[in-house]
Amino acid sequence: ILLSNVNFAPIMKQFSLILCIAIGIFACKQKESIDYTEIDEDIISSYIADSNLNAIATGTGLYYVVQAAGVGMQPLAESTVTVAYKGYLTDGTVFDESDSNGITFSLRNVIQGWQEGIPLFKEGGSGMLLIPSALGYGSSSQGQIPANSVLIFEITLIDVQ
């Protein structure tokens, strides 16, 4: 059979259309974001078990450990607080740390994990916050903190204003 008499244009058009649809579907699948909720929960649960912590879940993904309850005021969402802290990743990498005098800030201006977690302590209290990525920096990296990182903070609530 001679192929010189066959018109390939309609066949090529169909092939091109099918190829474009396949590429579009593949590209959409690649852009779907990963839900880190379960991944972070597993990471935090393993960290708690490995570190033998008595952590309390808040229901939002945040866990906290009270080492000292404190006896002073308990901050509200709009409070200004002074907190001494050490922040690190689950592998132990320290990414930030205050001195023992702490830093003063409004709870309105910090990550959601701190907005939720700091008010769980009273003035003079200390403990730990285990923050899932969604309540930290999410899919953004910040300095030494990779995107989608679980954050661990050892905190002491020094003052509430």
C-alpha positions as CSV (number, residue, x, y, z in Angstrom):
1,I,0.0,0.0,0.0
2,L,1.3,3.4,-0.9
3,L,1.1,5.9,2.0
4,S,1.6,8.9,-0.3
5,N,-2.2,9.1,-0.9
6,V,-3.1,9.1,2.9
7,N,-3.9,12.4,4.5
8,F,-2.1,12.4,7.9
9,A,-3.4,15.9,9.0
10,P,-6.6,14.6,10.8
11,I,-4.6,11.8,12.5
12,M,-1.9,14.3,13.6
13,K,-4.5,16.7,14.9
14,Q,-6.1,14.0,17.0
15,F,-2.7,12.9,18.3
16,S,-1.8,16.4,19.2
17,L,-5.1,16.9,21.0
18,I,-4.7,13.7,23.0
19,L,-1.1,14.7,23.8
20,C,-2.1,18.1,25.0
21,I,-4.8,16.6,27.2
22,A,-2.4,14.1,28.7
23,I,0.2,16.8,29.4
24,G,-2.5,19.0,31.0
25,I,-3.7,16.2,33.3
26,F,-0.1,15.3,34.3
27,A,0.7,19.0,35.0
28,C,-2.4,19.4,37.2
29,K,-1.4,16.3,39.2
30,Q,2.0,17.7,39.7
31,K,0.6,21.0,41.1
32,E,-1.6,19.3,43.6
33,S,-0.4,20.3,47.1
34,I,0.5,17.7,49.6
35,D,-1.5,17.8,52.8
36,Y,1.1,17.7,55.6
37,T,-1.5,17.3,58.4
38,E,-1.0,13.5,58.7
39,I,2.7,13.7,58.0
40,D,3.3,16.3,60.7
41,E,1.1,14.3,63.1
42,D,3.3,11.2,62.6
43,I,6.5,13.3,63.0
44,I,5.2,14.9,66.2
45,S,3.9,11.6,67.6
46,S,7.2,9.9,66.9
47,Y,9.1,12.8,68.5
48,I,6.9,12.7,71.6
49,A,7.4,8.9,71.9
50,D,11.1,9.0,71.2
51,S,11.6,11.9,73.8
52,N,9.3,10.3,76.3
53,L,7.2,13.5,76.6
54,N,3.9,13.9,78.4
55,A,2.4,16.1,75.6
56,I,-1.1,17.4,75.4
57,A,-2.9,17.7,72.0
58,T,-5.0,20.9,71.4
59,G,-6.9,19.4,68.5
60,T,-5.4,21.8,65.9
61,G,-2.2,19.8,65.5
62,L,-0.4,21.7,68.2
63,Y,1.0,19.7,71.2
64,Y,2.4,21.2,74.3
65,V,4.2,20.1,77.4
66,V,4.0,22.0,80.7
67,Q,7.2,21.7,82.7
68,A,6.3,24.4,85.2
69,A,2.7,25.8,85.5
70,G,3.6,29.3,86.5
71,V,1.5,31.4,88.9
72,G,1.2,34.8,87.2
73,M,-1.2,36.1,84.6
74,Q,-2.2,34.1,81.6
75,P,-1.9,35.9,78.3
76,L,-4.8,36.6,75.9
77,A,-4.6,36.6,72.1
78,E,-3.9,40.3,72.1
79,S,-1.4,40.3,74.9
80,T,2.2,41.5,74.7
81,V,4.5,38.9,76.3
82,T,8.1,38.4,77.1
83,V,9.3,34.9,76.3
84,A,12.7,33.2,76.6
85,Y,12.9,30.4,74.0
86,K,14.9,28.0,72.0
87,G,13.6,26.9,68.6
88,Y,14.8,23.8,66.8
89,L,13.8,21.2,64.2
90,T,13.0,17.6,65.1
91,D,16.5,16.6,64.1
92,G,17.9,18.9,66.9
93,T,19.0,21.7,64.6
94,V,18.7,25.0,66.5
95,F,17.3,27.7,64.2
96,D,16.7,30.5,66.8
97,E,17.2,31.2,70.5
98,S,16.8,34.2,72.8
99,D,18.9,35.0,75.7
100,S,17.6,34.3,79.2
101,N,16.0,37.8,79.3
102,G,13.7,36.7,76.4
103,I,12.2,38.9,73.8
104,T,9.0,41.0,74.0
105,F,6.4,40.9,71.3
106,S,2.6,41.0,70.6
107,L,1.0,37.6,70.2
108,R,-0.7,39.1,67.1
109,N,2.6,39.3,65.3
110,V,3.9,35.7,65.6
111,I,3.2,32.4,64.0
112,Q,-0.1,30.8,64.7
113,G,1.5,28.0,66.8
114,W,2.7,30.7,69.2
115,Q,-0.6,32.5,69.1
116,E,-2.3,29.4,70.2
117,G,0.4,27.9,72.4
118,I,1.8,30.8,74.5
119,P,-1.6,31.5,76.1
120,L,-1.6,27.9,77.5
121,F,1.0,29.0,80.0
122,K,0.9,31.4,83.0
123,E,3.6,34.0,83.8
124,G,6.6,32.1,85.2
125,G,5.5,29.0,83.4
126,S,7.7,26.9,81.1
127,G,7.4,24.1,78.7
128,M,7.5,23.0,75.1
129,L,5.4,23.7,72.0
130,L,5.4,21.1,69.2
131,I,4.1,23.0,66.2
132,P,3.0,21.4,62.9
133,S,4.0,23.1,59.7
134,A,0.5,24.5,59.1
135,L,0.8,26.5,62.4
136,G,4.4,27.5,61.7
137,Y,5.7,28.6,58.3
138,G,3.7,26.2,56.1
139,S,5.2,25.7,52.7
140,S,7.5,28.7,53.0
141,S,11.1,28.3,54.1
142,Q,12.4,30.9,56.6
143,G,16.2,31.2,57.0
144,Q,17.4,27.8,58.4
145,I,13.8,26.4,58.5
146,P,12.9,24.3,55.5
147,A,9.4,24.5,54.1
148,N,6.8,22.2,55.8
149,S,8.9,21.8,58.9
150,V,7.6,20.8,62.3
151,L,8.9,23.3,64.9
152,I,9.9,22.6,68.5
153,F,10.1,25.4,71.0
154,E,11.3,25.3,74.6
155,I,9.7,28.4,76.2
156,T,9.6,30.3,79.4
157,L,6.8,32.9,79.8
158,I,8.6,35.7,81.7
159,D,6.0,38.5,81.5
160,V,2.5,39.3,80.4
161,Q,1.4,42.8,79.6
